[in-house]
Amino acid sequence: MQTTAFAQRPAASAPTPGLDAAKPVYDRLALMEDRQLAANYLEARLAEATALPSDLPDTLDQMADWIVRHTDAVGSAYRAYLAERKAGAPRRYFATKAQALYFLKAVAPTKLVDGAWLYGVLQRWDDEDFRPLIRIYLEELGNGVPDKNHVLIYRKLLAQHGCEQWQDLPDTHFVQGAIQLALAQNAESFLPELIGYNLGYEQLPLHLLITSYELNELGIDPYYFTLHVTVDNAATGHAHTALEGLKQIVPRVGDAADFLRRVAAGFRLNDLGVGTTQAIAGFDLERETVAMLAAKATVGKNMHSDYCRVAGRTVNDWLADPAQIPLFLEKLEAQGWIRRGEPAENSRFWKLIHGERAEMFGVFSPYEQQLLQDWIATPRAGTQQAASESDAAAPRVLSHRAMLRSMESLNQGTAPRSSAPRGLIRYRFPEDEHAWESIGCELRLLEARLAATASKDEAMDLLVGLMAPDRHHTSAGLMATRVFSRLYG
């Protein structure tokens, strides 16, 4: 790589319809089958990012100091945040637990392809210059260990809180994920841009520290986020390794200036789409609750008995038109079914949906229940009740660490089982014997195919195919990653 010119981007083809809509591109590229679409999408996003500001230094010599300054600035800002919180300031990002869970959904399209932009560099496993970038990708995959694989960790986090339904998010939420999947399929043609994107993505952002802190306060496991705080550190982590990867690949004989110009273009791609703080700010408790109930109405509009009436109309009648949901909620409140501004437990409606003996047990996911719980506890806009009164009445939420301590005491027999916090069941592999057989069969088949390969090159090609963004988190992908890591050294 140091003695030959880097690959040039392919000549731009005719514009592809729909490149401004990210979700269809995301869905298509998730199949890892359309390199031309991926290239066209990257060209369109690079053109869009051209006008964005960037503080990335122009020369390689300045970048190490730039990373240090950035890290110091983030650290100082985080210390200031902690001081504010200690002095009594409220959470900066998440007013309610429902907002925090909404955030988990809002960034899911990006988090569920975490590391994808580096997949294409695996093809260069026999080139020492690519070792830093390949090491980052392997660590994103947890080196094949399920509890360390970033995508698996996030999938489990979503499942734990009933946040799996994220596919109907606004289109802009899919931009970053689509960019990562597009880079995954065009590493050779867009190598400088990939390196620049990686350099920007691996810098520690302030919002990562704050979200980790506040998620923990709300009893939501922050491990996915704290893991990135540690692995992205500027001393020995991905921020440092990303710069080393750039240093090893920048041309010594070819046009280094043009290479760095393209690196800067890829760096700017990080600022497209919806960022973390934008995703958080996009939450509106009233709107989200009404939208959730309107979606439920399409299924439940014929499921209620006629004897239950609200304001003289049957529940089925109310649910027949989703546009009636806001008025339906007002009538429920007027008739005492919902007591806004008080703990949800004081409302008869809440008792219908929460608890194992509730009439509507299982109808609402944990996320949907949290929405309703926070919505009920929040005073209706324009009422006289002060927010502080509502906060005082709200049930105390255990932090994730406190919940774990409670579980430990349960295991030691120091607390009754009935006091166990909900939602802490660890992930389990399928208990069905046929599921076990199918998983075991696939892994044995992989072992047989590896044993039949005639060379290391052939074995690595087989493994690389299973480490793609759409399959590295499967049982076969995890095994392939473990074997690749051992062979790679």
Secondary structure as GFF3:
##gff-version 3
##sequence-region A 1 489
A	DSSP	alpha_helix	22	29	.	.	.	ID=ss1
A	DSSP	alpha_helix	35	49	.	.	.	ID=ss2
A	DSSP	three_ten_helix	60	62	.	.	.	ID=ss3
A	DSSP	alpha_helix	63	86	.	.	.	ID=ss4
A	DSSP	alpha_helix	97	106	.	.	.	ID=ss5
A	DSSP	alpha_helix	108	111	.	.	.	ID=ss6
A	DSSP	three_ten_helix	116	124	.	.	.	ID=ss7
A	DSSP	three_ten_helix	128	130	.	.	.	ID=ss8
A	DSSP	alpha_helix	131	140	.	.	.	ID=ss9
A	DSSP	three_ten_helix	142	144	.	.	.	ID=ss10
A	DSSP	three_ten_helix	146	148	.	.	.	ID=ss11
A	DSSP	alpha_helix	150	160	.	.	.	ID=ss12
A	DSSP	three_ten_helix	171	174	.	.	.	ID=ss13
A	DSSP	alpha_helix	175	184	.	.	.	ID=ss14
A	DSSP	alpha_helix	191	201	.	.	.	ID=ss15
A	DSSP	alpha_helix	206	217	.	.	.	ID=ss16
A	DSSP	alpha_helix	223	231	.	.	.	ID=ss17
A	DSSP	alpha_helix	238	249	.	.	.	ID=ss18
A	DSSP	alpha_helix	256	268	.	.	.	ID=ss19
A	DSSP	three_ten_helix	269	271	.	.	.	ID=ss20
A	DSSP	alpha_helix	276	281	.	.	.	ID=ss21
A	DSSP	alpha_helix	285	300	.	.	.	ID=ss22
A	DSSP	beta_strand	309	310	.	.	.	ID=ss23
A	DSSP	beta_strand	313	314	.	.	.	ID=ss24
A	DSSP	alpha_helix	315	319	.	.	.	ID=ss25
A	DSSP	three_ten_helix	322	324	.	.	.	ID=ss26
A	DSSP	alpha_helix	325	334	.	.	.	ID=ss27
A	DSSP	three_ten_helix	344	346	.	.	.	ID=ss28
A	DSSP	alpha_helix	348	353	.	.	.	ID=ss29
A	DSSP	alpha_helix	366	377	.	.	.	ID=ss30
A	DSSP	alpha_helix	387	393	.	.	.	ID=ss31
A	DSSP	alpha_helix	400	411	.	.	.	ID=ss32
A	DSSP	three_ten_helix	417	419	.	.	.	ID=ss33
A	DSSP	alpha_helix	433	452	.	.	.	ID=ss34
A	DSSP	alpha_helix	456	466	.	.	.	ID=ss35
A	DSSP	alpha_helix	475	488	.	.	.	ID=ss36
###
